[in-house]
Structures are given as C-alpha cells and as structure tokens.
C-alpha cells in the first residue's frame, strides 16, 4: 500500500446533510469494493472544512493501514 495513495484506491467524499449551521460531512471510500466499515466525520460549516478534515483522516487511515500491513515508509 502506497502511503501517497497514487492509484486513488481510497478517496474522500463530502456531502451536505440538512440546512443547519454545520451541514457538511466527509467519508472515506474505496474504489471497486466496499470497505466493510464506515470512516466518516460530520459537523462542518463548509465544504472546504469538511474536505480538509477528510483528507487529514485519509492520511492517518493510510498510515495505519500501511503499519498494519507491515509497510515501512
């Protein structure tokens, strides 16, 4: 697993749910096959804020996944 995710296997999707003060959510998804778990966050004021938080979570997720698989980087 490449930590830089060059093949874009995992990616962040941002959605808007509702009209409240913090309607934006992010979710990490995997292409081709479902992940089996949902990795997400909610309660962001803007699309930009949700996307930035999702990207940070994706980076941490990829690091943890690489460590789990024994990849040294």
PDB file of N, CA, C and O in Angstrom:
ATOM      1  N   UNK A   1       0.851  -1.188   0.000  1.00  0.00           N
ATOM      2  CA  UNK A   1       0.000   0.000   0.000  1.00  0.00           C
ATOM      3  C   UNK A   1       0.890   1.242   0.000  1.00  0.00           C
ATOM      4  O   UNK A   1       1.721   1.413   0.892  1.00  0.00           O
ATOM      5  N   UNK A   2       0.718   2.088  -0.979  1.00  0.00           N
ATOM      6  CA  UNK A   2       1.453   3.349  -1.033  1.00  0.00           C
ATOM      7  C   UNK A   2       0.781   4.363  -0.122  1.00  0.00           C
ATOM      8  O   UNK A   2      -0.427   4.587  -0.199  1.00  0.00           O
ATOM      9  N   UNK A   3       1.585   4.971   0.740  1.00  0.00           N
ATOM     10  CA  UNK A   3       1.019   5.971   1.640  1.00  0.00           C
ATOM     11  C   UNK A   3       0.506   7.185   0.886  1.00  0.00           C
ATOM     12  O   UNK A   3      -0.421   7.857   1.341  1.00  0.00           O
ATOM     13  N   UNK A   4       1.103   7.469  -0.262  1.00  0.00           N
ATOM     14  CA  UNK A   4       0.649   8.634  -1.021  1.00  0.00           C
ATOM     15  C   UNK A   4      -0.597   8.325  -1.850  1.00  0.00           C
ATOM     16  O   UNK A   4      -1.140   9.220  -2.497  1.00  0.00           O
ATOM     17  N   UNK A   5      -1.056   7.074  -1.841  1.00  0.00           N
ATOM     18  CA  UNK A   5      -2.323   6.691  -2.461  1.00  0.00           C
ATOM     19  C   UNK A   5      -2.369   7.069  -3.945  1.00  0.00           C
ATOM     20  O   UNK A   5      -3.391   7.554  -4.431  1.00  0.00           O
ATOM     21  N   UNK A   6      -1.278   6.850  -4.656  1.00  0.00           N
ATOM     22  CA  UNK A   6      -1.177   7.271  -6.060  1.00  0.00           C
ATOM     23  C   UNK A   6      -2.255   6.685  -6.952  1.00  0.00           C
ATOM     24  O   UNK A   6      -2.704   7.343  -7.890  1.00  0.00           O
ATOM     25  N   UNK A   7      -2.673   5.474  -6.679  1.00  0.00           N
ATOM     26  CA  UNK A   7      -3.687   4.866  -7.538  1.00  0.00           C
ATOM     27  C   UNK A   7      -5.101   5.273  -7.121  1.00  0.00           C
ATOM     28  O   UNK A   7      -6.070   4.795  -7.710  1.00  0.00           O
ATOM     29  N   UNK A   8      -5.237   6.132  -6.136  1.00  0.00           N
ATOM     30  CA  UNK A   8      -6.532   6.678  -5.693  1.00  0.00           C
ATOM     31  C   UNK A   8      -7.520   5.577  -5.307  1.00  0.00           C
ATOM     32  O   UNK A   8      -8.719   5.689  -5.562  1.00  0.00           O
ATOM     33  N   UNK A   9      -7.009   4.530  -4.699  1.00  0.00           N
ATOM     34  CA  UNK A   9      -7.878   3.458  -4.233  1.00  0.00           C
ATOM     35  C   UNK A   9      -8.845   3.988  -3.185  1.00  0.00           C
ATOM     36  O   UNK A   9     -10.028   3.649  -3.197  1.00  0.00           O
ATOM     37  N   UNK A  10      -8.346   4.813  -2.287  1.00  0.00           N
ATOM     38  CA  UNK A  10      -9.159   5.423  -1.239  1.00  0.00           C
ATOM     39  C   UNK A  10      -9.323   6.905  -1.539  1.00  0.00           C
ATOM     40  O   UNK A  10      -8.396   7.548  -2.030  1.00  0.00           O
ATOM     41  N   UNK A  11     -10.490   7.443  -1.248  1.00  0.00           N
ATOM     42  CA  UNK A  11     -10.738   8.854  -1.539  1.00  0.00           C
ATOM     43  C   UNK A  11     -11.771   9.411  -0.568  1.00  0.00           C
ATOM     44  O   UNK A  11     -12.473   8.662   0.111  1.00  0.00           O
ATOM     45  N   UNK A  12     -11.852  10.731  -0.512  1.00  0.00           N
ATOM     46  CA  UNK A  12     -12.771  11.431   0.398  1.00  0.00           C
ATOM     47  C   UNK A  12     -13.961  11.964  -0.397  1.00  0.00           C
ATOM     48  O   UNK A  12     -13.800  12.573  -1.454  1.00  0.00           O
ATOM     49  N   UNK A  13     -15.150  11.721   0.131  1.00  0.00           N
ATOM     50  CA  UNK A  13     -16.386  12.254  -0.435  1.00  0.00           C
ATOM     51  C   UNK A  13     -16.987  13.204   0.598  1.00  0.00           C
ATOM     52  O   UNK A  13     -17.098  12.863   1.775  1.00  0.00           O
ATOM     53  N   UNK A  14     -17.373  14.393   0.151  1.00  0.00           N
ATOM     54  CA  UNK A  14     -18.018  15.373   1.035  1.00  0.00           C
ATOM     55  C   UNK A  14     -19.467  15.524   0.599  1.00  0.00           C
ATOM     56  O   UNK A  14     -19.763  15.659  -0.588  1.00  0.00           O
ATOM     57  N   UNK A  15     -20.364  15.498   1.576  1.00  0.00           N
ATOM     58  CA  UNK A  15     -21.786  15.684   1.298  1.00  0.00           C
ATOM     59  C   UNK A  15     -22.364  16.728   2.241  1.00  0.00           C
ATOM     60  O   UNK A  15     -21.807  17.027   3.298  1.00  0.00           O
ATOM     61  N   UNK A  16     -23.483  17.265   1.826  1.00  0.00           N
ATOM     62  CA  UNK A  16     -24.213  18.223   2.650  1.00  0.00           C
ATOM     63  C   UNK A  16     -25.487  17.543   3.128  1.00  0.00           C
ATOM     64  O   UNK A  16     -26.276  17.042   2.327  1.00  0.00           O
ATOM     65  N   UNK A  17     -25.676  17.532   4.432  1.00  0.00           N
ATOM     66  CA  UNK A  17     -26.862  16.901   5.017  1.00  0.00           C
ATOM     67  C   UNK A  17     -27.609  17.918   5.852  1.00  0.00           C
ATOM     68  O   UNK A  17     -27.186  18.261   6.956  1.00  0.00           O
ATOM     69  N   UNK A  18     -28.693  18.386   5.335  1.00  0.00           N
ATOM     70  CA  UNK A  18     -29.509  19.340   6.074  1.00  0.00           C
ATOM     71  C   UNK A  18     -29.112  20.777   5.824  1.00  0.00           C
ATOM     72  O   UNK A  18     -28.215  21.068   5.033  1.00  0.00           O
ATOM     73  N   UNK A  19     -29.803  21.672   6.520  1.00  0.00           N
ATOM     74  CA  UNK A  19     -29.585  23.107   6.356  1.00  0.00           C
ATOM     75  C   UNK A  19     -29.105  23.788   7.631  1.00  0.00           C
ATOM     76  O   UNK A  19     -29.137  25.016   7.708  1.00  0.00           O
ATOM     77  N   UNK A  20     -28.667  23.047   8.618  1.00  0.00           N
ATOM     78  CA  UNK A  20     -28.222  23.616   9.884  1.00  0.00           C
ATOM     79  C   UNK A  20     -26.936  24.417   9.731  1.00  0.00           C
ATOM     80  O   UNK A  20     -26.473  24.664   8.618  1.00  0.00           O
ATOM     81  N   UNK A  21     -26.373  24.812  10.849  1.00  0.00           N
ATOM     82  CA  UNK A  21     -25.157  25.624  10.852  1.00  0.00           C
ATOM     83  C   UNK A  21     -23.927  24.842  10.389  1.00  0.00           C
ATOM     84  O   UNK A  21     -22.989  25.435   9.854  1.00  0.00           O
ATOM     85  N   UNK A  22     -23.917  23.536  10.583  1.00  0.00           N
ATOM     86  CA  UNK A  22     -22.764  22.697  10.226  1.00  0.00           C
ATOM     87  C   UNK A  22     -23.226  21.471   9.432  1.00  0.00           C
ATOM     88  O   UNK A  22     -23.199  20.353   9.945  1.00  0.00           O
ATOM     89  N   UNK A  23     -23.649  21.681   8.187  1.00  0.00           N
ATOM     90  CA  UNK A  23     -24.298  20.599   7.444  1.00  0.00           C
ATOM     91  C   UNK A  23     -23.375  19.655   6.666  1.00  0.00           C
ATOM     92  O   UNK A  23     -23.856  18.686   6.078  1.00  0.00           O
ATOM     93  N   UNK A  24     -22.073  19.912   6.648  1.00  0.00           N
ATOM     94  CA  UNK A  24     -21.191  19.128   5.786  1.00  0.00           C
ATOM     95  C   UNK A  24     -20.556  17.954   6.513  1.00  0.00           C
ATOM     96  O   UNK A  24     -20.202  18.050   7.688  1.00  0.00           O
ATOM     97  N   UNK A  25     -20.415  16.832   5.788  1.00  0.00           N
ATOM     98  CA  UNK A  25     -19.834  15.591   6.299  1.00  0.00           C
ATOM     99  C   UNK A  25     -18.792  15.087   5.303  1.00  0.00           C
ATOM    100  O   UNK A  25     -18.846  15.413   4.117  1.00  0.00           O
ATOM    101  N   UNK A  26     -17.859  14.303   5.787  1.00  0.00           N
ATOM    102  CA  UNK A  26     -16.913  13.636   4.898  1.00  0.00           C
ATOM    103  C   UNK A  26     -16.975  12.137   5.167  1.00  0.00           C
ATOM    104  O   UNK A  26     -17.380  11.699   6.243  1.00  0.00           O
ATOM    105  N   UNK A  27     -16.566  11.362   4.166  1.00  0.00           N
ATOM    106  CA  UNK A  27     -16.486   9.910   4.304  1.00  0.00           C
ATOM    107  C   UNK A  27     -15.350   9.396   3.437  1.00  0.00           C
ATOM    108  O   UNK A  27     -15.182   9.844   2.302  1.00  0.00           O
ATOM    109  N   UNK A  28     -14.568   8.459   3.961  1.00  0.00           N
ATOM    110  CA  UNK A  28     -13.528   7.798   3.180  1.00  0.00           C
ATOM    111  C   UNK A  28     -14.169   6.599   2.504  1.00  0.00           C
ATOM    112  O   UNK A  28     -14.849   5.801   3.149  1.00  0.00           O
ATOM    113  N   UNK A  29     -13.948   6.477   1.199  1.00  0.00           N
ATOM    114  CA  UNK A  29     -14.485   5.357   0.434  1.00  0.00           C
ATOM    115  C   UNK A  29     -13.364   4.684  -0.343  1.00  0.00           C
ATOM    116  O   UNK A  29     -12.303   5.266  -0.566  1.00  0.00           O
ATOM    117  N   UNK A  30     -13.624   3.442  -0.753  1.00  0.00           N
ATOM    118  CA  UNK A  30     -12.654   2.674  -1.544  1.00  0.00           C
ATOM    119  C   UNK A  30     -13.285   2.305  -2.878  1.00  0.00           C
ATOM    120  O   UNK A  30     -14.450   1.911  -2.939  1.00  0.00           O
ATOM    121  N   UNK A  31     -12.512   2.437  -3.933  1.00  0.00           N
ATOM    122  CA  UNK A  31     -12.985   2.065  -5.263  1.00  0.00           C
ATOM    123  C   UNK A  31     -13.100   0.544  -5.389  1.00  0.00           C
ATOM    124  O   UNK A  31     -12.405  -0.198  -4.694  1.00  0.00           O
ATOM    125  N   UNK A  32     -13.949   0.107  -6.246  1.00  0.00           N
ATOM    126  CA  UNK A  32     -14.165  -1.288  -6.634  1.00  0.00           C
ATOM    127  C   UNK A  32     -14.878  -2.130  -5.587  1.00  0.00           C
ATOM    128  O   UNK A  32     -15.860  -2.794  -5.919  1.00  0.00           O
ATOM    129  N   UNK A  33     -14.423  -2.131  -4.328  1.00  0.00           N
ATOM    130  CA  UNK A  33     -15.064  -2.955  -3.299  1.00  0.00           C
ATOM    131  C   UNK A  33     -15.347  -2.124  -2.060  1.00  0.00           C
ATOM    132  O   UNK A  33     -14.613  -1.188  -1.744  1.00  0.00           O
ATOM    133  N   UNK A  34     -16.398  -2.468  -1.375  1.00  0.00           N
ATOM    134  CA  UNK A  34     -16.749  -1.748  -0.141  1.00  0.00           C
ATOM    135  C   UNK A  34     -15.685  -1.995   0.920  1.00  0.00           C
ATOM    136  O   UNK A  34     -15.020  -3.031   0.916  1.00  0.00           O
ATOM    137  N   UNK A  35     -15.530  -1.044   1.819  1.00  0.00           N
ATOM    138  CA  UNK A  35     -14.521  -1.150   2.866  1.00  0.00           C
ATOM    139  C   UNK A  35     -14.932  -2.099   3.986  1.00  0.00           C
ATOM    140  O   UNK A  35     -14.068  -2.689   4.635  1.00  0.00           O
ATOM    141  N   UNK A  36     -16.203  -2.255   4.221  1.00  0.00           N
ATOM    142  CA  UNK A  36     -16.643  -3.097   5.322  1.00  0.00           C
ATOM    143  C   UNK A  36     -16.871  -2.323   6.610  1.00  0.00           C
ATOM    144  O   UNK A  36     -17.545  -2.803   7.522  1.00  0.00           O
ATOM    145  N   UNK A  37     -16.309  -1.129   6.680  1.00  0.00           N
ATOM    146  CA  UNK A  37     -16.528  -0.222   7.805  1.00  0.00           C
ATOM    147  C   UNK A  37     -16.739   1.173   7.242  1.00  0.00           C
ATOM    148  O   UNK A  37     -16.323   1.472   6.123  1.00  0.00           O
ATOM    149  N   UNK A  38     -17.384   2.015   8.019  1.00  0.00           N
ATOM    150  CA  UNK A  38     -17.591   3.389   7.585  1.00  0.00           C
ATOM    151  C   UNK A  38     -16.650   4.293   8.380  1.00  0.00           C
ATOM    152  O   UNK A  38     -16.648   4.281   9.610  1.00  0.00           O
ATOM    153  N   UNK A  39     -15.857   5.071   7.659  1.00  0.00           N
ATOM    154  CA  UNK A  39     -14.954   6.039   8.284  1.00  0.00           C
ATOM    155  C   UNK A  39     -15.451   7.410   7.847  1.00  0.00           C
ATOM    156  O   UNK A  39     -15.377   7.756   6.668  1.00  0.00           O
ATOM    157  N   UNK A  40     -15.960   8.190   8.799  1.00  0.00           N
ATOM    158  CA  UNK A  40     -16.580   9.460   8.425  1.00  0.00           C
ATOM    159  C   UNK A  40     -16.520  10.455   9.573  1.00  0.00           C
ATOM    160  O   UNK A  40     -16.183  10.110  10.705  1.00  0.00           O
ATOM    161  N   UNK A  41     -16.856  11.691   9.250  1.00  0.00           N
ATOM    162  CA  UNK A  41     -16.942  12.762  10.238  1.00  0.00           C
ATOM    163  C   UNK A  41     -18.024  13.737   9.812  1.00  0.00           C
ATOM    164  O   UNK A  41     -18.292  13.900   8.622  1.00  0.00           O
ATOM    165  N   UNK A  42     -18.642  14.380  10.784  1.00  0.00           N
ATOM    166  CA  UNK A  42     -19.756  15.290  10.491  1.00  0.00           C
ATOM    167  C   UNK A  42     -19.614  16.561  11.311  1.00  0.00           C
ATOM    168  O   UNK A  42     -18.814  16.638  12.244  1.00  0.00           O
ATOM    169  N   UNK A  43     -20.421  17.567  10.935  1.00  0.00           N
ATOM    170  CA  UNK A  43     -20.485  18.798  11.708  1.00  0.00           C
ATOM    171  C   UNK A  43     -19.548  19.890  11.238  1.00  0.00           C
ATOM    172  O   UNK A  43     -18.964  20.598  12.059  1.00  0.00           O
ATOM    173  N   UNK A  44     -19.394  20.040   9.939  1.00  0.00           N
ATOM    174  CA  UNK A  44     -18.501  21.065   9.390  1.00  0.00           C
ATOM    175  C   UNK A  44     -19.313  22.172   8.739  1.00  0.00           C
ATOM    176  O   UNK A  44     -20.336  21.925   8.100  1.00  0.00           O
ATOM    177  N   UNK A  45     -18.837  23.395   8.915  1.00  0.00           N
ATOM    178  CA  UNK A  45     -19.537  24.582   8.425  1.00  0.00           C
ATOM    179  C   UNK A  45     -19.482  24.710   6.910  1.00  0.00           C
ATOM    180  O   UNK A  45     -20.438  25.180   6.292  1.00  0.00           O
ATOM    181  N   UNK A  46     -18.364  24.293   6.301  1.00  0.00           N
ATOM    182  CA  UNK A  46     -18.213  24.466   4.854  1.00  0.00           C
ATOM    183  C   UNK A  46     -17.693  23.185   4.198  1.00  0.00           C
ATOM    184  O   UNK A  46     -17.140  22.305   4.857  1.00  0.00           O
ATOM    185  N   UNK A  47     -17.887  23.112   2.893  1.00  0.00           N
ATOM    186  CA  UNK A  47     -17.363  22.002   2.100  1.00  0.00           C
ATOM    187  C   UNK A  47     -15.847  21.947   2.248  1.00  0.00           C
ATOM    188  O   UNK A  47     -15.276  20.867   2.401  1.00  0.00           O
ATOM    189  N   UNK A  48     -15.210  23.077   2.205  1.00  0.00           N
ATOM    190  CA  UNK A  48     -13.746  23.157   2.318  1.00  0.00           C
ATOM    191  C   UNK A  48     -13.253  22.600   3.648  1.00  0.00           C
ATOM    192  O   UNK A  48     -12.285  21.840   3.682  1.00  0.00           O
ATOM    193  N   UNK A  49     -13.917  22.974   4.749  1.00  0.00           N
ATOM    194  CA  UNK A  49     -13.523  22.475   6.073  1.00  0.00           C
ATOM    195  C   UNK A  49     -13.700  20.964   6.170  1.00  0.00           C
ATOM    196  O   UNK A  49     -12.837  20.265   6.702  1.00  0.00           O
ATOM    197  N   UNK A  50     -14.818  20.467   5.656  1.00  0.00           N
ATOM    198  CA  UNK A  50     -15.072  19.025   5.691  1.00  0.00           C
ATOM    199  C   UNK A  50     -14.049  18.280   4.842  1.00  0.00           C
ATOM    200  O   UNK A  50     -13.561  17.225   5.245  1.00  0.00           O
ATOM    201  N   UNK A  51     -13.724  18.815   3.683  1.00  0.00           N
ATOM    202  CA  UNK A  51     -12.753  18.157   2.813  1.00  0.00           C
ATOM    203  C   UNK A  51     -11.366  18.135   3.448  1.00  0.00           C
ATOM    204  O   UNK A  51     -10.665  17.125   3.370  1.00  0.00           O
ATOM    205  N   UNK A  52     -10.970  19.227   4.067  1.00  0.00           N
ATOM    206  CA  UNK A  52      -9.665  19.283   4.739  1.00  0.00           C
ATOM    207  C   UNK A  52      -9.594  18.259   5.879  1.00  0.00           C
ATOM    208  O   UNK A  52      -8.586  17.570   6.037  1.00  0.00           O
ATOM    209  N   UNK A  53     -10.651  18.166   6.658  1.00  0.00           N
ATOM    210  CA  UNK A  53     -10.687  17.191   7.753  1.00  0.00           C
ATOM    211  C   UNK A  53     -10.670  15.767   7.210  1.00  0.00           C
ATOM    212  O   UNK A  53     -10.006  14.893   7.767  1.00  0.00           O
ATOM    213  N   UNK A  54     -11.399  15.536   6.124  1.00  0.00           N
ATOM    214  CA  UNK A  54     -11.414  14.220   5.497  1.00  0.00           C
ATOM    215  C   UNK A  54     -10.051  13.826   4.952  1.00  0.00           C
ATOM    216  O   UNK A  54      -9.644  12.670   5.064  1.00  0.00           O
ATOM    217  N   UNK A  55      -9.353  14.774   4.367  1.00  0.00           N
ATOM    218  CA  UNK A  55      -8.003  14.494   3.841  1.00  0.00           C
ATOM    219  C   UNK A  55      -7.037  14.142   4.972  1.00  0.00           C
ATOM    220  O   UNK A  55      -6.204  13.248   4.820  1.00  0.00           O
ATOM    221  N   UNK A  56      -7.144  14.835   6.097  1.00  0.00           N
ATOM    222  CA  UNK A  56      -6.298  14.502   7.260  1.00  0.00           C
ATOM    223  C   UNK A  56      -6.627  13.099   7.761  1.00  0.00           C
ATOM    224  O   UNK A  56      -5.727  12.323   8.083  1.00  0.00           O
ATOM    225  N   UNK A  57      -7.905  12.780   7.826  1.00  0.00           N
ATOM    226  CA  UNK A  57      -8.320  11.449   8.268  1.00  0.00           C
ATOM    227  C   UNK A  57      -7.843  10.378   7.289  1.00  0.00           C
ATOM    228  O   UNK A  57      -7.433   9.296   7.707  1.00  0.00           O
ATOM    229  N   UNK A  58      -7.894  10.671   5.997  1.00  0.00           N
ATOM    230  CA  UNK A  58      -7.433   9.730   4.981  1.00  0.00           C
ATOM    231  C   UNK A  58      -5.937   9.468   5.144  1.00  0.00           C
ATOM    232  O   UNK A  58      -5.490   8.324   5.056  1.00  0.00           O
ATOM    233  N   UNK A  59      -5.182  10.504   5.376  1.00  0.00           N
ATOM    234  CA  UNK A  59      -3.738  10.348   5.575  1.00  0.00           C
ATOM    235  C   UNK A  59      -3.455   9.457   6.784  1.00  0.00           C
ATOM    236  O   UNK A  59      -2.613   8.562   6.715  1.00  0.00           O
ATOM    237  N   UNK A  60      -4.155   9.703   7.888  1.00  0.00           N
ATOM    238  CA  UNK A  60      -3.983   8.877   9.088  1.00  0.00           C
ATOM    239  C   UNK A  60      -4.421   7.437   8.824  1.00  0.00           C
ATOM    240  O   UNK A  60      -3.767   6.494   9.270  1.00  0.00           O
ATOM    241  N   UNK A  61      -5.525   7.272   8.100  1.00  0.00           N
ATOM    242  CA  UNK A  61      -6.034   5.949   7.765  1.00  0.00           C
ATOM    243  C   UNK A  61      -5.011   5.174   6.936  1.00  0.00           C
ATOM    244  O   UNK A  61      -4.747   4.005   7.216  1.00  0.00           O
ATOM    245  N   UNK A  62      -4.438   5.810   5.924  1.00  0.00           N
ATOM    246  CA  UNK A  62      -3.453   5.143   5.071  1.00  0.00           C
ATOM    247  C   UNK A  62      -2.193   4.780   5.845  1.00  0.00           C
ATOM    248  O   UNK A  62      -1.600   3.728   5.608  1.00  0.00           O
ATOM    249  N   UNK A  63      -1.783   5.642   6.765  1.00  0.00           N
ATOM    250  CA  UNK A  63      -0.618   5.351   7.606  1.00  0.00           C
ATOM    251  C   UNK A  63      -0.897   4.137   8.481  1.00  0.00           C
ATOM    252  O   UNK A  63      -0.068   3.231   8.573  1.00  0.00           O
ATOM    253  N   UNK A  64      -2.061   4.116   9.122  1.00  0.00           N
ATOM    254  CA  UNK A  64      -2.430   2.983   9.970  1.00  0.00           C
ATOM    255  C   UNK A  64      -2.531   1.694   9.154  1.00  0.00           C
ATOM    256  O   UNK A  64      -2.092   0.636   9.603  1.00  0.00           O
ATOM    257  N   UNK A  65      -3.105   1.785   7.969  1.00  0.00           N
ATOM    258  CA  UNK A  65      -3.247   0.619   7.104  1.00  0.00           C
ATOM    259  C   UNK A  65      -1.876   0.084   6.685  1.00  0.00           C
ATOM    260  O   UNK A  65      -1.656  -1.127   6.660  1.00  0.00           O
ATOM    261  N   UNK A  66      -0.976   0.980   6.363  1.00  0.00           N
ATOM    262  CA  UNK A  66       0.368   0.566   5.971  1.00  0.00           C
ATOM    263  C   UNK A  66       1.090  -0.107   7.147  1.00  0.00           C
ATOM    264  O   UNK A  66       1.781  -1.110   6.968  1.00  0.00           O
ATOM    265  N   UNK A  67       0.921   0.455   8.345  1.00  0.00           N
ATOM    266  CA  UNK A  67       1.535  -0.140   9.525  1.00  0.00           C
ATOM    267  C   UNK A  67       0.969  -1.527   9.812  1.00  0.00           C
ATOM    268  O   UNK A  67       1.701  -2.432  10.212  1.00  0.00           O
ATOM    269  N   UNK A  68      -0.326  -1.688   9.607  1.00  0.00           N
ATOM    270  CA  UNK A  68      -0.992  -2.966   9.789  1.00  0.00           C
ATOM    271  C   UNK A  68      -0.457  -4.019   8.814  1.00  0.00           C
ATOM    272  O   UNK A  68      -0.324  -5.194   9.155  1.00  0.00           O
ATOM    273  N   UNK A  69      -0.157  -3.570   7.602  1.00  0.00           N
ATOM    274  CA  UNK A  69       0.328  -4.471   6.566  1.00  0.00           C
ATOM    275  C   UNK A  69       1.832  -4.622   6.559  1.00  0.00           C
ATOM    276  O   UNK A  69       2.382  -5.317   5.704  1.00  0.00           O
ATOM    277  N   UNK A  70       2.517  -3.972   7.512  1.00  0.00           N
ATOM    278  CA  UNK A  70       3.957  -4.122   7.631  1.00  0.00           C
ATOM    279  C   UNK A  70       4.763  -3.350   6.622  1.00  0.00           C
ATOM    280  O   UNK A  70       5.902  -3.719   6.334  1.00  0.00           O
ATOM    281  N   UNK A  71       4.205  -2.280   6.073  1.00  0.00           N
ATOM    282  CA  UNK A  71       4.912  -1.450   5.096  1.00  0.00           C
ATOM    283  C   UNK A  71       5.696  -0.387   5.852  1.00  0.00           C
ATOM    284  O   UNK A  71       5.132   0.356   6.655  1.00  0.00           O
ATOM    285  N   UNK A  72       6.992  -0.317   5.593  1.00  0.00           N
ATOM    286  CA  UNK A  72       7.834   0.709   6.221  1.00  0.00           C
ATOM    287  C   UNK A  72       7.971   1.881   5.293  1.00  0.00           C
ATOM    288  O   UNK A  72       8.384   1.722   4.145  1.00  0.00           O
ATOM    289  N   UNK A  73       7.623   3.084   5.783  1.00  0.00           N
ATOM    290  CA  UNK A  73       7.774   4.286   4.982  1.00  0.00           C
ATOM    291  C   UNK A  73       8.025   5.444   5.866  1.00  0.00           C
ATOM    292  O   UNK A  73       8.183   6.566   5.384  1.00  0.00           O
TER     293      UNK A  73
END
